[in-house]
Amino acid sequence: MIFNIILLSLQLVSAGVMVPLEMLPLFYEKISAVLPATYVAEALFTITFGGSNIFSDVLALVIILLSVRVLAVLRISFSRIKKADTAEKPKAALS
């Protein structure tokens, strides 16, 4: 829960919606590259005000989505393996 609050706060600051990204310190400029809110904000600005191709923003969001999905699958797989190991140990001890 705390991790989500921290990430949400970082995304709100580094997305470039409240303050332009160029005016933020270097830390926020660097962290904005890996947070999805930046690409959503850029895509919305492109749609609203016109501009260049939106494909790069959509591609970045798809890459972030796929990365998160892979991490979620790995996390679930490891937790199931751990549960299976802990469930088998007490049975073996009883035999």
C-alpha positions as semicolon CSV with decimal commas, in nm:
position;residue;x (nm);y (nm);z (nm)
1;M;0,000;0,000;0,000
2;I;0,281;0,241;0,087
3;F;0,462;0,144;-0,235
4;N;0,151;0,236;-0,436
5;I;0,121;0,573;-0,264
6;I;0,486;0,654;-0,334
7;L;0,456;0,552;-0,700
8;L;0,136;0,749;-0,746
9;S;0,298;1,059;-0,599
10;L;0,603;1,017;-0,822
11;Q;0,382;0,975;-1,126
12;L;0,179;1,285;-1,050
13;V;0,490;1,497;-1,012
14;S;0,692;1,352;-1,298
15;A;0,416;1,325;-1,559
16;G;0,461;1,685;-1,663
17;V;0,098;1,782;-1,612
18;M;0,124;1,998;-1,301
19;V;0,469;2,137;-1,382
20;P;0,639;2,104;-1,723
21;L;0,891;1,823;-1,725
22;E;1,169;2,059;-1,833
23;M;1,128;2,259;-1,511
24;L;1,163;1,958;-1,282
25;P;1,492;1,843;-1,127
26;L;1,695;1,582;-1,313
27;F;1,573;1,303;-1,078
28;Y;1,212;1,350;-1,189
29;E;1,309;1,370;-1,555
30;K;1,492;1,035;-1,527
31;I;1,220;0,859;-1,326
32;S;0,948;0,980;-1,564
33;A;1,090;0,754;-1,837
34;V;0,979;0,438;-1,654
35;L;0,644;0,555;-1,516
36;P;0,335;0,514;-1,737
37;A;0,165;0,840;-1,637
38;T;0,422;1,036;-1,838
39;Y;0,328;0,859;-2,159
40;V;-0,044;0,889;-2,091
41;A;-0,005;1,264;-2,033
42;E;0,204;1,306;-2,349
43;A;-0,051;1,111;-2,553
44;L;-0,339;1,318;-2,416
45;F;-0,153;1,640;-2,494
46;T;-0,083;1,514;-2,846
47;I;-0,449;1,425;-2,902
48;T;-0,580;1,748;-2,750
49;F;-0,338;2,003;-2,891
50;G;-0,220;1,818;-3,200
51;G;0,135;1,728;-3,262
52;S;0,358;1,451;-3,376
53;N;0,292;1,080;-3,392
54;I;0,125;0,920;-3,089
55;F;0,273;0,578;-3,175
56;S;0,584;0,622;-2,958
57;D;0,373;0,694;-2,648
58;V;0,146;0,397;-2,714
59;L;0,447;0,172;-2,775
60;A;0,604;0,280;-2,445
61;L;0,278;0,202;-2,263
62;V;0,256;-0,141;-2,426
63;I;0,615;-0,220;-2,324
64;I;0,542;-0,116;-1,965
65;L;0,221;-0,324;-1,968
66;L;0,400;-0,635;-2,095
67;S;0,681;-0,591;-1,842
68;V;0,434;-0,567;-1,555
69;R;0,245;-0,873;-1,682
70;V;0,568;-1,078;-1,695
71;L;0,660;-0,968;-1,343
72;A;0,311;-1,059;-1,218
73;V;0,327;-1,406;-1,376
74;L;0,671;-1,467;-1,226
75;R;0,554;-1,350;-0,884
76;I;0,249;-1,577;-0,892
77;S;0,457;-1,872;-1,014
78;F;0,710;-1,834;-0,734
79;S;0,439;-1,799;-0,469
80;R;0,268;-2,117;-0,592
81;I;0,598;-2,306;-0,588
82;K;0,664;-2,184;-0,234
83;K;0,314;-2,287;-0,120
84;A;0,359;-2,630;-0,274
85;D;0,694;-2,676;-0,098
86;T;0,557;-2,575;0,242
87;A;0,250;-2,797;0,197
88;E;0,463;-3,105;0,116
89;K;0,705;-3,068;0,407
90;P;0,455;-3,127;0,690
91;K;0,314;-3,433;0,508
92;A;0,663;-3,579;0,476
93;A;0,730;-3,514;0,845
94;L;0,418;-3,709;0,944
95;S;0,515;-4,019;0,746
